[in-house]
Amino acid sequence: MNIVFDICNALASLYPEGANYIQEGADYSGLTWTDGSKPKPSAAKINTEVIRLQAEYDSQKYARDRVSAYASVGDQLDMMMKDARDGTTTHQTACELVKSTYPKP
């Protein structure tokens, strides 16, 4: 899944407690600020936050890829039980394969 961050994501990050606004269109010119208790953020501040959120998301691609590559929890527990019983390293080998296939940057 590819996520692209926008003004709404940036505002949710900048104001986690919420803010009142109307967004029409995809750019700053469509932002009508209706929250009298908070100052309207500048276009530069919003753009900086959009870039930060996208970079943070992109930097975690390896982790998202690993989640889908790992065996289910039940299968991993089964591998660990059999490894303990048989003196093998099946679980460790499987985990190392995922980690080497999707390395942490």
N, C-alpha and C positions, 0 to 999 in steps of 0.2 A: 504494500500500500504506500502510495506516495502522498505525502501531506505537504501542502504549500500554505504557509502562514500569511495572514492578511491583517488588516487594520483591526478587525474584531478580536482576533487572537491577541494582538499586541495590547489592546485596551483591557482585555481580561487579565493579562499578565501584569500590566501597570497598575490596575485597580482591582485586585483580587476580591475586595469587599463589594465591588460593583460600582457602576457609574451609569448615568442616564444620558443616552445619546441616540441619535437617529443616523443610520448609515445608508445612504443611497449611492449606489455605484461602488467602484472598487478603489477609488483614490480619496485623498484627504479633502478634496473640494466637496465631496458628498457627505462629509461629517458635520452634523448639526449637534452642537453640544447643548444639552438641556439640563445638565447637572450644575445647579448653582452652588453646591457645596464643595466642588472640586474644580481646579483650574483646567481649562482645555489644554491637553498636551499639544506641543508643536508637531508639525509634520516631520521634522527631523527626529524628534524623540520617538515618535511612532515608527518611523522607518528604521531607526536604530534597533528598536525592540523586535521588529519583524525579522531583521537580519540576525539578531542574537538568537531568537527562538528557532529559526530555520537552521542555524549552525549547530545549536544544541541537539536538535532532532537528528540532523544528518550525522553528527558525531556518534550517535548511538545505533547506527545501522547494523553494525556487527552484532550488537546485543539482540536486536530484533531478529536477525537471521539465525542466531544461535538458538533462540527459543523454539523456532519451528524445526530445527535440525535435531535437537535432543530427543531421545526416546521419552515416552510418557513416564510419569513418576512411577507407576506400577511396574513398567518394564525395567526401569533403573533399579528399583528395589529388588526385583527378581534377579537382576544381574549381580547386585551386591551380595545377596544371599548365596547365590551359586558360587561367586568368587570366594566368599568366606568358607564355604563348605569344601570347594575343590582346590583352593590355593591358587586360583587364577586371577587375572587382572582384566577381565572382559569389560567391566564398567569403566575402569580408568582408561583403557584403550579407546573405548567409544567416546568418552568425554574429551580426550586429547585430540581425537580426530575432528570433532566439531570445533574445538578451539583453534586447531591449525588450519581448518578450512575457512573459518571466519575469525581471523586474528584481531585482537584489540589493537587499534592504531596507536 
